[in-house]
Amino acid sequence: MTLGDRFAGIMEAARRGDEQAIAALYLDVNPGLLRYLQIREPQEAEDLCSEVWMQLARRLPRFEGNEIQWWGFVFLVARRCLNDHWKRRRRRRTDTVAPESLADRPDLVDVEASGVLSVATAEAVAFVTSSLTREQADVVLLRVMVGLDVEEVALAIGKRAGTVRVIQHRALRRLAKRLSAGKEEASAGGLTVAAHPLLDWREN
């Protein structure tokens, strides 16, 4: 969050439809929002981001709250859009295609924006999402990759702050256990496992 004391005035103007105020909200939130969506659904991130903003635009005139509540609300809408997307994908019938036919398909994720995720970080994210439940992964990713605080994450996932801390604690214990097991397996095979900063993150 970077708006600080300016947030109340900017939000009030944005609710009235002031374009500069709306742009200020967009520029403040969108980098973190897009990063989260790229992590969760890389190939559809830009489309989902647009969908989130369309929903936010409809709800903006009725929004009341401080900056923490605003960020929580943004990511609550983002998670709902993701869940709806995943439900649609499960219902949709797809035809099988040969892998080679996908080689020339354009990448739907903006190259410059997706550059924020290094290979090492992508591997760490894959480790997190494969090791945890969806809710646990969201808590860790929103805290670490997006930089939300506990209260903002609580609003985003519809839980109490205390519950978020419990989820976070259990998630980190689970990651530590998985990472420790991986190191033991690698040592047994004569390999070296380098810890990524994301996996070294601690509770605060």
N, C-alpha and C positions, 0 to 999 in steps of 0.2 A: 504494500500500500504506500502510495506516495502523495496522496492529496492532502492528508492531514487536516489541518484547520480549514482548508478551503473546501472540504467535501460537502458540508451542509449547504453552502451557497451554490456550488456547482450542481448538486443534486436537485435543489429547488428550481434552478433555472432549467435543468434537463427535463424535469416533470412538466414544465410549461412548454417544452418543445424547442428550447434554444439549441441551435445546431452546434455552436461552439462548446457548450456544456456537455452535450451528448458525446461529441468527439473527445472531450477530455476524459470522460468515463471510459470510453472505448479504448483510448490509448493507454490508460492506466491498467485496465484489466486484461485486454486481449492477449498480450504475450503469454501470460501465465495460463489463460484459458486454452489457447491454441496448443501450448506445450502439453497440457494435460490430455487433450483430445488426441494429439499425435501419439502419445504413449498408449492410450487406451484403444484407439482405432485408427492406425496410421493412414490407411488408404482412403478413409472417409473424413479425415480431420477437418478439412476446409469446409466441406458441405455441412458437417455437424456444427461447426463454429457459426456458420451463417444461420443455421436453424436456431441455435441458442440465442443469437442476437435478435432474430425476428420475434422470438417469444419474449425476450427482455423488453423490446421496444413496445410490445402490446401492454406489458405489465408495468412499465416504468411510471406512467402517470399516477398509479395507485401505490407505488412503493413508498413505505415510510420506515426509516431506520437510519442507523449510523453507518460508518464505513465498514466496520466489521460485519454488520448484518448484510450490507450490500454484497460484499465478497462472498459471504456464505450463500446468499440467495443466487448469485451468478452460478456458483458451482453446484447448487441444488438443481437448478434448471439444466445445467450441463449433464449431470448424472441421469436425470430423467430422460433427456434426449438420447443419451447413450443406451439406456435400458429399452426405450421404445425402438431404437434402431436395431438392437440385438433381437428383440421380439419379432420385428418385421423380417429380419434375415432368417430366423428359424422357420417362419411360416412360408417364406418364399421358396418356390421350387426352383432349383438351378439345374442347368444342363451341364454335363461333363464336357470339358474341352481339353485339347492336347496342351501340355505345358508350353510347347514351343510357340503356340499361337499367342501367348501372353507376352512374349518378349518385346514386341513393338508397341505395347499399350503405354500411353503416357502416364507418368507418375502424377497422381492427384494431389500430392502434398507439396507445397511450396518448398523448393530446394533450399533457399536461403533460410527459411524459418526452421526447417527440419535439421539444419546444420547445428542447432543447439545441442543435439544429442550425439555425443561421440560414440564410437563403436563400443568402448568400454562401458559407457553409461547404458547403452542399449542392452548390453549383456546383463548388466546389473538389474535393469528394469525387468528383463525377461525372467531373471532369477526370482525377483520379488513377486511378479504376477503368477509364476508357476508354483511358488511355494506357499502362497497365502490364499485365503478366501477372498472373494471379490471385495468385500467390505474392508477387510484388513489391508488389502493392497491399496485401495482407495485412500485410506487413512495415511499410510506411509507415503504414497506418491504425492498426495496433496500437501503433506507436511514438508517433504524433502524437495521434490521437484518443483512444486509451485510456490512453496514458502508460506503457506497459510498457517496461522496460529491455531491453537486448539479450539478456541471459540468459533473461528470461521469454519473449521472442518466440521464441528458439531452441527452448525447450521446447514452445511452442505449435505451432510448425510442424515440429517434429521434425528440426531442423538444429543444427549446431554454431554457437556464438556467432560464430566467425570467418566462417562461411558467411553468417550473417545480415548481418554488416557488409558483405560483398561484395554481397549482394542489395540492401541498402539503398543502397550507393554507386551501383550501376548504375541503380537506380530513380530516384534523385535526378538523376543525369546525364540520364536519359531525359526526366524531367519538365522539367528546365531547358531541354533542347533543344526540346521541344514548346512550352514557354511562350515561348521566344525566337522560334520560328517564328511563333507566334500574334501576338506583338507586331509582328513585321515585316509580317505580313499586314494587321493592324489599322492600322498606320501608313500603309501604302500606300493604304488605303481612307479615310484621314482620321479614324480612330477612335482612342480612347485605351483602353488595357487597364490596369486596376488590378490589381496583384498582391494575392492573398489571403495572409494570414499562413500558412496551411497550405502554400502553394506556396513561401513564403519560408523554410520550416523548413530547418535545416541539420543535418548529421550531428554527433553528439557521442558 
